[in-house]
């Protein structure tokens, strides 16, 4: 009994197979990309709310008398208004780092409460 060698695929067959594999992988990547875009929508909405609230803190800070800028309220306002909120969530590691900073912020509650 002689062992027969399996027939080697031709270059055009291997080319077509590689193209099919690449197409399948690309289709899967596109599906994952669409899922990521959809998953980012609530994150971007939450950061839009944070940007609006930061604007409110900036307005408060702008109305704060200079004599209170180094008070506990003034220092907390400075800390919260110095957080650099991203405009988009393309870099998830950066979004997470900023979110960690937001979660850890010591927010001012108002005069006499800080």
N, CA, C and O of each residue as an XYZ file, in Angstrom:
456
protein
N       0.824     -1.161      0.000
C       0.000      0.000      0.000
C       0.880      1.240      0.000
O       1.715      1.428      0.885
N       0.689      2.046     -0.965
C       1.484      3.265     -1.018
C       0.629      4.437     -0.555
O      -0.534      4.590     -0.926
N       1.257      5.239      0.258
C       0.551      6.419      0.766
C       0.563      7.481     -0.314
O       1.603      7.785     -0.898
N      -0.587      8.029     -0.565
C      -0.650      9.086     -1.577
C      -0.581     10.441     -0.887
O      -1.181     10.679      0.161
N       0.148     11.273     -1.504
C       0.269     12.628     -0.971
C      -1.029     13.386     -1.250
O      -1.621     13.268     -2.323
N      -1.450     14.164     -0.257
C      -2.624     14.986     -0.542
C      -2.261     16.015     -1.610
O      -1.143     16.528     -1.660
N      -3.228     16.292     -2.446
C      -2.987     17.229     -3.526
C      -2.817     18.635     -2.947
O      -3.644     19.104     -2.165
N      -1.760     19.275     -3.334
C      -1.470     20.637     -2.883
C      -2.391     21.601     -3.640
O      -2.613     21.477     -4.844
N      -2.924     22.583     -2.864
C      -3.787     23.581     -3.501
C      -2.955     24.460     -4.426
O      -1.782     24.736     -4.174
N      -3.584     24.876     -5.474
C      -2.903     25.785     -6.400
C      -2.855     27.183     -5.782
O      -3.582     27.495     -4.839
N      -1.994     27.995     -6.334
C      -1.914     29.375     -5.845
C      -3.264     30.085     -5.951
O      -3.682     30.724     -4.985
N      -3.955     29.999     -7.078
C      -5.268     30.670     -7.158
C      -6.251     30.152     -6.108
O      -7.053     30.925     -5.583
N      -6.202     28.869     -5.798
C      -7.095     28.320     -4.769
C      -6.717     28.863     -3.385
O      -7.583     29.248     -2.599
N      -5.414     28.885     -3.107
C      -4.965     29.433     -1.817
C      -5.287     30.918     -1.711
O      -5.660     31.409     -0.645
N      -5.137     31.637     -2.843
C      -5.472     33.064     -2.879
C      -6.953     33.262     -2.543
O      -7.298     34.089     -1.699
N      -7.802     32.516     -3.192
C      -9.247     32.626     -2.971
C      -9.599     32.270     -1.528
O     -10.464     32.904     -0.924
N      -8.937     31.267     -0.981
C      -9.183     30.868      0.411
C      -8.756     31.974      1.380
O      -9.473     32.275      2.334
N      -7.596     32.574      1.136
C      -7.123     33.664      1.991
C      -8.065     34.863      1.891
O      -8.350     35.511      2.898
N      -8.552     35.165      0.684
C      -9.508     36.266      0.517
C     -10.795     35.977      1.283
O     -11.342     36.876      1.922
N     -11.282     34.759      1.234
C     -12.505     34.381      1.948
C     -12.309     34.497      3.457
O     -13.197     34.973      4.165
N     -11.140     34.062      3.955
C     -10.848     34.179      5.385
C     -10.785     35.640      5.812
O     -11.300     36.011      6.866
N     -10.146     36.469      4.979
C     -10.050     37.893      5.286
C     -11.436     38.534      5.280
O     -11.727     39.368      6.137
N     -12.294     38.159      4.332
C     -13.651     38.707      4.259
C     -14.452     38.329      5.493
O     -15.161     39.166      6.053
N     -14.347     37.077      5.923
C     -15.051     36.626      7.123
C     -14.574     37.394      8.352
O     -15.379     37.818      9.181
N     -13.259     37.568      8.462
C     -12.701     38.312      9.594
C     -13.129     39.779      9.549
O     -13.457     40.357     10.585
N     -13.129     40.380      8.370
C     -13.543     41.777      8.225
C     -15.013     41.941      8.590
O     -15.372     42.894      9.282
N     -15.865     41.029      8.138
C     -17.289     41.095      8.476
C     -17.492     41.010      9.988
O     -18.317     41.733     10.548
N     -16.741     40.128     10.647
C     -16.840     40.006     12.105
C     -16.361     41.288     12.785
O     -16.954     41.728     13.770
N     -15.304     41.878     12.267
C     -14.789     43.126     12.841
C     -15.797     44.256     12.658
O     -15.976     45.076     13.559
N     -16.451     44.307     11.514
C     -17.471     45.348     11.275
C     -18.632     45.190     12.256
O     -19.144     46.182     12.775
N     -19.050     43.951     12.512
C     -20.127     43.707     13.474
C     -19.704     44.155     14.873
O     -20.492     44.765     15.597
N     -18.466     43.853     15.251
C     -17.961     44.268     16.558
C     -17.873     45.791     16.635
O     -18.177     46.380     17.672
N     -17.459     46.426     15.540
C     -17.377     47.884     15.504
C     -18.760     48.503     15.691
O     -18.908     49.470     16.438
N     -19.763     47.959     15.024
C     -21.124     48.479     15.161
C     -21.622     48.300     16.591
O     -22.287     49.183     17.133
N     -21.304     47.166     17.199
C     -21.709     46.929     18.590
C     -21.008     47.908     19.522
O     -21.618     48.387     20.478
N     -19.741     48.214     19.264
C     -19.000     49.155     20.099
C     -19.584     50.561     19.977
O     -19.731     51.264     20.977
N     -19.915     50.968     18.759
C     -20.515     52.289     18.551
C     -21.817     52.385     19.339
O     -22.075     53.394     19.996
N     -22.630     51.346     19.275
C     -23.900     51.335     20.013
C     -23.647     51.354     21.517
O     -24.359     52.040     22.251
N     -22.651     50.618     21.984
C     -22.332     50.580     23.411
C     -21.805     51.918     23.904
O     -21.950     52.240     25.083
N     -21.194     52.703     23.022
C     -20.621     53.988     23.410
C     -21.681     55.077     23.563
O     -21.426     56.084     24.223
N     -22.850     54.903     22.975
C     -23.881     55.943     23.020
C     -24.245     56.359     24.444
O     -24.264     57.557     24.724
N     -24.535     55.426     25.362
C     -24.863     55.867     26.720
C     -23.662     56.479     27.451
O     -23.839     57.346     28.307
N     -22.458     56.041     27.124
C     -21.263     56.631     27.736
C     -21.137     58.083     27.283
O     -20.893     58.973     28.098
N     -21.302     58.316     25.992
C     -21.194     59.676     25.469
C     -22.310     60.560     26.024
O     -22.085     61.742     26.286
N     -23.509     60.006     26.205
C     -24.614     60.784     26.786
C     -24.293     61.159     28.234
O     -24.547     62.288     28.654
N     -23.742     60.224     28.989
C     -23.388     60.501     30.384
C     -22.297     61.559     30.465
O     -22.344     62.430     31.333
N     -21.313     61.494     29.567
C     -20.249     62.501     29.571
C     -20.783     63.861     29.122
O     -20.269     64.892     29.556
N     -21.794     63.882     28.270
C     -22.413     65.159     27.905
C     -23.058     65.785     29.145
O     -22.954     66.993     29.355
N     -23.715     64.976     29.957
C     -24.294     65.467     31.208
C     -23.196     65.974     32.137
O     -23.351     67.021     32.766
N     -22.089     65.239     32.228
C     -20.971     65.693     33.059
C     -20.415     67.028     32.565
O     -20.070     67.892     33.371
N     -20.325     67.200     31.231
C     -19.841     68.472     30.684
C     -20.796     69.616     31.039
O     -20.350     70.717     31.363
N     -22.107     69.360     30.979
C     -23.084     70.382     31.353
C     -22.942     70.745     32.833
O     -22.956     71.923     33.191
N     -22.806     69.738     33.680
C     -22.648     69.994     35.115
C     -21.341     70.717     35.402
O     -21.289     71.599     36.259
N     -20.292     70.347     34.690
C     -19.018     71.047     34.859
C     -19.195     72.521     34.512
O     -18.622     73.387     35.172
N     -19.982     72.807     33.483
C     -20.280     74.190     33.120
C     -20.989     74.928     34.250
O     -20.722     76.104     34.499
N     -21.887     74.233     34.927
C     -22.565     74.847     36.081
C     -21.565     75.155     37.199
O     -21.625     76.215     37.823
N     -20.650     74.220     37.444
C     -19.620     74.465     38.461
C     -18.715     75.627     38.039
O     -18.294     76.418     38.882
N     -18.414     75.735     36.741
C     -17.591     76.840     36.256
C     -18.302     78.182     36.448
O     -17.680     79.182     36.806
N     -19.619     78.186     36.203
C     -20.385     79.420     36.439
C     -20.345     79.791     37.915
O     -20.153     80.957     38.263
N     -20.525     78.805     38.779
C     -20.482     79.040     40.221
C     -19.114     79.603     40.605
O     -19.009     80.572     41.358
N     -18.065     78.964     40.064
C     -16.708     79.419     40.361
C     -16.503     80.862     39.881
O     -15.840     81.651     40.553
N     -17.064     81.200     38.734
C     -16.933     82.546     38.202
C     -17.635     83.598     39.053
O     -17.228     84.760     39.061
N     -18.670     83.205     39.758
C     -19.403     84.133     40.624
C     -18.842     84.171     42.047
O     -19.261     84.995     42.860
N     -17.910     83.291     42.342
C     -17.357     83.210     43.691
C     -16.483     84.433     43.978
O     -15.597     84.757     43.188
N     -16.724     85.108     45.095
C     -15.855     86.240     45.429
C     -14.396     85.783     45.567
O     -14.130     84.683     46.052
N     -13.476     86.615     45.148
C     -12.060     86.246     45.171
C     -11.596     85.881     46.576
O     -10.700     85.055     46.749
N     -12.211     86.500     47.570
C     -11.814     86.209     48.949
C     -12.137     84.767     49.345
O     -11.606     84.264     50.335
N     -13.004     84.098     48.577
C     -13.363     82.712     48.892
C     -12.698     81.694     47.965
O     -12.974     80.497     48.054
N     -11.823     82.167     47.077
C     -11.206     81.243     46.111
C     -10.323     80.197     46.785
O     -10.151     79.104     46.245
N      -9.766     80.502     47.936
C      -8.934     79.512     48.631
C      -9.697     78.833     49.772
O      -9.108     78.101     50.568
N     -10.994     79.075     49.848
C     -11.826     78.409     50.856
C     -12.071     76.971     50.417
O     -11.756     76.620     49.280
N     -12.625     76.127     51.290
C     -12.935     74.754     50.881
C     -13.831     74.701     49.641
O     -13.615     73.869     48.759
N     -14.829     75.575     49.566
C     -15.704     75.596     48.388
C     -14.892     75.967     47.148
O     -15.009     75.317     46.109
N     -14.078     77.005     47.256
C     -13.268     77.448     46.128
C     -12.304     76.377     45.651
O     -12.133     76.181     44.448
N     -11.675     75.684     46.587
C     -10.739     74.621     46.222
C     -11.458     73.449     45.553
O     -10.941     72.867     44.599
N     -12.638     73.104     46.045
C     -13.400     72.011     45.426
C     -13.884     72.411     44.035
O     -13.883     71.596     43.112
N     -14.296     73.666     43.892
C     -14.699     74.139     42.567
C     -13.527     74.096     41.595
O     -13.692     73.710     40.437
N     -12.351     74.489     42.058
C     -11.158     74.442     41.204
C     -10.862     73.009     40.776
O     -10.536     72.749     39.617
N     -10.980     72.087     41.722
C     -10.688     70.682     41.411
C     -11.663     70.122     40.378
O     -11.244     69.467     39.423
N     -12.959     70.374     40.562
C     -13.944     69.798     39.639
C     -13.895     70.474     38.271
O     -14.108     69.817     37.253
N     -13.620     71.765     38.235
C     -13.571     72.446     36.938
C     -12.278     72.175     36.181
O     -12.183     72.474     34.991
N     -11.293     71.620     36.852
C     -10.035     71.306     36.165
C     -10.041     69.900     35.557
O      -9.081     69.520     34.886
N     -11.099     69.129     35.777
C     -11.193     67.801     35.162
C     -11.373     67.978     33.657
O     -12.263     68.701     33.209
N     -10.529     67.317     32.891
C     -10.564     67.417     31.432
C     -11.464     66.311     30.884
O     -11.028     65.173     30.713
N     -12.725     66.654     30.610
C     -13.683     65.677     30.105
C     -13.504     65.500     28.598
O     -13.389     66.487     27.872
N     -13.478     64.255     28.121
C     -13.264     64.019     26.690
C     -14.493     64.412     25.867
O     -15.622     64.378     26.358
N     -14.252     64.786     24.609
C     -15.349     65.110     23.694
C     -15.949     63.851     23.081
O     -17.096     63.858     22.633
N     -15.178     62.780     23.062
C     -15.684     61.515     22.531
C     -15.070     60.373     23.329
O     -14.134     60.567     24.104
N     -15.604     59.208     23.130
C     -15.136     58.061     23.895
C     -14.321     57.082     23.085
O     -14.415     55.873     23.296
N     -13.520     57.584     22.159
C     -12.777     56.686     21.292
C     -11.703     55.896     22.031
O     -11.434     54.747     21.680
N     -11.098     56.483     23.030
C     -10.038     55.813     23.785
C     -10.616     55.382     25.130
O     -10.716     56.188     26.055
N     -10.993     54.114     25.235
C     -11.668     53.628     26.439
C     -10.804     53.739     27.684
O     -11.327     53.980     28.772
N      -9.496     53.571     27.550
C      -8.619     53.708     28.717
C      -8.639     55.146     29.234
O      -8.664     55.376     30.443
N      -8.629     56.114     28.308
C      -8.689     57.521     28.707
C     -10.041     57.843     29.332
O     -10.115     58.573     30.320
N     -11.111     57.298     28.755
C     -12.453     57.511     29.309
C     -12.517     56.955     30.727
O     -13.067     57.595     31.623
N     -11.960     55.778     30.928
C     -11.990     55.174     32.258
C     -11.183     55.995     33.260
O     -11.607     56.167     34.403
N     -10.037     56.497     32.844
C      -9.212     57.311     33.745
C      -9.952     58.582     34.160
O      -9.914     58.972     35.327
N     -10.623     59.226     33.209
C     -11.375     60.434     33.529
C     -12.575     60.087     34.410
O     -12.897     60.819     35.346
N     -13.226     58.978     34.110
C     -14.361     58.563     34.933
C     -13.918     58.281     36.364
O     -14.621     58.633     37.311
N     -12.757     57.650     36.528
C     -12.208     57.431     37.875
C     -12.016     58.765     38.593
O     -12.321     58.890     39.779
N     -11.504     59.764     37.861
C     -11.289     61.084     38.450
C     -12.633     61.726     38.829
O     -12.755     62.333     39.893
N     -13.633     61.587     37.958
C     -14.962     62.143     38.242
C     -15.590     61.481     39.463
O     -16.169     62.150     40.320
N     -15.466     60.167     39.529
C     -16.053     59.430     40.653
C     -15.383     59.795     41.978
O     -16.022     59.769     43.030
N     -14.112     60.129     41.922
C     -13.379     60.458     43.133
C     -13.404     61.931     43.494
O     -12.817     62.335     44.498
N     -14.077     62.737     42.687
C     -14.099     64.183     42.936
C     -14.834     64.493     44.238
O     -15.887     63.926     44.529
N     -14.256     65.395     45.002
C     -14.873     65.888     46.234
C     -15.657     67.139     45.844
O     -15.115     68.244     45.825
N     -16.933     66.951     45.535
C     -17.750     68.029     45.006
C     -18.193     69.010     46.088
O     -18.516     68.607     47.206
N     -18.207     70.298     45.751
C     -18.707     71.285     46.706
C     -20.217     71.137     46.852
O     -20.925     70.845     45.888
N     -20.693     71.343     48.072
C     -22.127     71.253     48.313
C     -22.745     72.615     48.533
O     -23.964     72.764     48.448
N     -21.944     73.588     48.808
C     -22.465     74.935     49.004
C     -21.860     75.560     50.240
O     -21.233     74.892     51.063
N     -22.063     76.844     50.347
C     -21.483     77.607     51.451
C     -21.957     77.064     52.792
O     -23.151     76.860     53.011
N     -21.015     76.838     53.668
C     -21.332     76.339     55.002
C     -21.499     74.844     55.072
O     -21.613     74.297     56.170
N     -21.518     74.161     53.951
C     -21.697     72.713     53.932
C     -20.416     71.959     53.624
O     -20.398     70.729     53.671
N     -19.351     72.672     53.312
C     -18.090     72.008     52.944
C     -17.073     72.096     54.049
O     -15.959     71.591     53.905
